[in-house]
Amino acid sequence: MRAVIGFALPPRCPGCGSVAAEDHVFCLTCWQALDFLGGSACGQCGEPIALAYHEDARCGTCLADPPPFDRARAAVAYGPIARALALKLKYGRRPGIARTMARPMRRVAGAMLEGALVAPVPLHRRRLWSRGYNQAALIARALVREDTGELALDLIDRPKATPPLRGLGRLARERTVAGAFRLNPRWAHAVKGRRVVLVDDVYTTGSTVRGCARVLKRAGASEVNILCWARVLRDQEEER
């Protein structure tokens, strides 16, 4: 039966849709087009920097304005293929893409997920109702499926509806999301002294995850880390 299904519905490349060797595997062209991260980078925000000789190295931005989270890591740099996958998951109702993203995200996470509360960046209920699902929650579920983290889908609430952040600079984004997040009271005791991993699809300026991280730190989380599929590098921010 598996052979019949494979012949009738062969695995497709998540990027371009061409026939692939197996599910969640890119074709050679799309694989080469992805800019995988994980080399020399800022030890805190994960921005690639050429002279980061050790994991405690910090970029100038983090030294001048330290973010409220401990570490941020992304699997790939934002680009055409990374964007295509994010849009398919976010608007194309392709939930299987979450597992495709989770594979390289798990690689850059290292031991980050072990023993951690793994929570998605939340959506406001109005957006959740219109979309039908939270793409970050699908990714978080795919990550925990094969690791030792504890899934906490409702760890953070988003009671304040905010307008789309696309096109806004970092300061404008931070003003927009100020006060938009709060800790779910039922997790108040569980979060104290725990490591938390916040999961999202795309890290642009970090304003949204900064807002979530502040809430978690105030609640007593010992460590807050960010794990994303793609990140917009600083020299790309103006383009996006």
C-alpha positions in Angstrom: 0.0 0.0 0.0 2.8 2.4 0.8 4.4 1.7 -2.6 1.1 2.4 -4.3 0.6 5.7 -2.4 4.2 6.7 -3.1 3.7 6.1 -6.8 0.3 7.9 -7.0 1.3 10.7 -4.6 5.1 11.0 -4.7 6.8 13.2 -2.0 7.2 16.8 -3.1 9.9 19.3 -2.4 8.5 21.8 0.2 10.0 24.7 -1.7 9.1 24.3 -5.3 6.8 21.2 -5.4 9.0 19.1 -7.6 9.2 15.3 -6.9 11.6 14.7 -4.0 13.3 11.6 -2.5 11.1 11.6 0.6 8.7 13.7 2.6 10.1 16.9 4.2 13.2 16.8 2.0 14.2 19.6 -0.4 15.3 19.2 -4.0 18.9 20.1 -4.7 18.0 23.5 -6.2 16.0 24.6 -3.2 18.5 23.1 -0.7 21.3 25.1 -2.3 19.1 28.3 -2.2 18.6 28.1 1.5 21.1 30.0 3.7 21.5 27.8 6.7 22.6 29.5 9.9 24.7 28.1 12.7 28.2 29.4 12.1 29.9 32.3 13.8 27.2 34.5 15.4 26.3 36.7 18.3 25.9 34.5 21.4 22.7 36.3 22.4 20.6 37.3 19.4 22.2 34.9 16.9 23.0 37.5 14.2 25.9 36.2 12.1 29.1 38.1 12.9 32.5 37.2 11.4 34.6 37.6 14.5 32.6 35.7 17.1 35.3 33.4 18.3 33.3 32.0 21.3 29.7 31.6 22.3 29.8 34.5 24.8 30.6 37.0 22.0 28.1 39.8 21.6 27.2 42.0 18.7 27.2 45.8 19.1 23.4 45.9 19.2 23.1 43.4 22.1 25.9 45.2 24.0 24.2 48.6 23.5 20.7 47.4 24.2 20.6 43.9 25.7 17.5 41.9 24.7 15.3 40.4 27.5 15.9 36.9 26.2 19.0 34.8 26.7 19.5 33.4 23.2 17.9 33.5 19.8 18.5 30.9 17.1 17.1 30.4 13.6 17.6 27.6 11.2 17.9 29.7 8.0 18.3 33.3 6.9 15.1 34.9 5.4 15.1 34.5 1.7 12.8 33.4 -1.2 12.6 29.7 -0.3 12.4 30.4 3.5 9.6 32.9 2.8 7.7 30.5 0.6 7.6 27.9 3.3 6.5 30.4 5.9 3.7 31.6 3.7 2.6 28.0 2.9 2.3 27.2 6.6 0.8 30.6 7.6 -1.8 31.1 4.9 -1.7 28.0 2.6 -3.1 25.6 5.2 -0.2 23.2 4.8 0.4 22.0 8.4 2.9 19.4 7.3 5.3 22.2 6.6 5.7 22.6 10.3 7.6 19.3 10.4 9.8 20.4 7.5 10.8 23.5 9.5 11.3 21.6 12.7 14.1 19.4 11.3 16.7 22.1 10.8 15.4 24.1 13.8 16.1 21.1 16.0 19.7 21.0 14.6 20.5 24.6 15.7 18.6 24.3 19.0 21.2 21.8 20.3 20.3 21.1 24.0 18.0 24.1 24.2 14.9 22.0 24.1 15.9 19.5 26.8 13.8 19.9 29.9 12.3 23.2 28.7 8.8 24.5 28.4 8.3 24.9 24.7 5.7 27.5 23.9 4.6 29.2 20.6 4.4 33.0 20.2 0.6 33.5 20.7 -2.0 34.9 18.3 -4.9 37.2 19.4 -8.1 35.1 19.4 -9.5 37.2 16.6 -6.6 36.3 14.3 -6.7 32.7 15.5 -10.4 32.4 14.7 -9.9 33.9 11.2 -6.9 31.7 10.3 -8.0 28.6 12.2 -4.7 27.8 13.7 -1.4 29.3 15.1 1.5 28.3 12.8 4.0 28.7 15.7 2.0 26.2 17.7 2.2 23.7 14.9 6.0 24.1 14.8 6.3 23.8 18.6 4.3 20.6 18.5 6.5 19.2 15.8 9.7 20.1 17.8 8.5 18.5 21.0 7.3 15.3 19.3 10.9 14.0 19.0 12.5 15.8 22.0 12.3 16.0 25.8 10.7 19.4 26.1 7.3 20.0 27.6 4.7 21.5 25.3 3.0 24.6 26.7 0.7 25.8 23.9 -1.2 28.2 26.1 1.7 29.5 28.2 1.3 33.1 27.0 -2.0 34.9 26.1 -2.3 37.8 23.7 -5.4 39.7 25.0 -4.5 42.9 23.1 -5.1 42.9 19.3 -2.4 44.6 17.4 -2.3 45.8 13.8 0.0 44.0 11.3 3.7 44.8 12.0 4.9 44.5 8.5 6.7 47.6 7.3 7.2 49.0 10.8 10.7 49.6 12.2 11.9 48.0 15.5 10.8 50.9 17.8 7.4 51.2 16.1 6.9 47.5 16.5 7.9 47.5 20.1 5.4 50.3 20.8 2.7 48.4 19.0 3.1 45.2 21.0 3.7 46.9 24.4 1.2 45.3 26.8 0.0 42.8 24.3 1.1 39.7 26.2 0.5 38.1 29.6 1.3 34.9 31.3 -1.6 32.4 31.5 -2.3 32.2 35.3 -2.4 28.4 35.2 1.3 28.3 34.4 2.3 30.8 37.0 3.9 28.2 39.3 5.3 25.9 36.5 7.3 28.7 34.9 9.3 29.7 37.9 12.9 28.6 37.7 12.2 26.9 34.3 13.9 27.3 31.0 11.4 28.4 28.3 11.8 28.1 24.5 9.6 30.5 22.5 8.9 29.2 19.0 8.0 31.4 16.0 8.2 31.1 12.2 10.1 34.3 11.3 12.2 36.6 13.5 12.2 40.1 11.9 13.2 42.7 14.5 12.5 40.6 17.5 9.9 43.0 18.9 7.2 40.3 19.4 9.5 37.8 21.1 11.0 40.6 23.3 7.5 41.3 24.6 6.9 37.7 25.4 10.3 37.3 27.0 9.8 40.2 29.3 6.5 38.6 30.5 8.3 35.3 31.2 11.3 36.9 33.0 8.9 38.8 35.2 7.1 35.5 36.0 10.4 34.0 37.2 11.6 32.0 34.2 15.3 31.1 34.7 16.1 31.3 31.0 14.2 32.4 27.9 15.4 31.3 24.5 14.0 32.0 21.0 13.9 29.4 18.3 12.6 30.3 14.8 12.6 28.8 11.3 14.0 32.0 9.6 15.4 35.3 10.6 15.7 38.6 8.8 19.3 39.6 9.0 20.0 43.2 9.8 21.1 44.1 6.3 17.7 42.8 5.1 15.4 44.7 7.4 15.0 47.7 5.2 14.2 45.4 2.2 11.4 43.8 4.2 
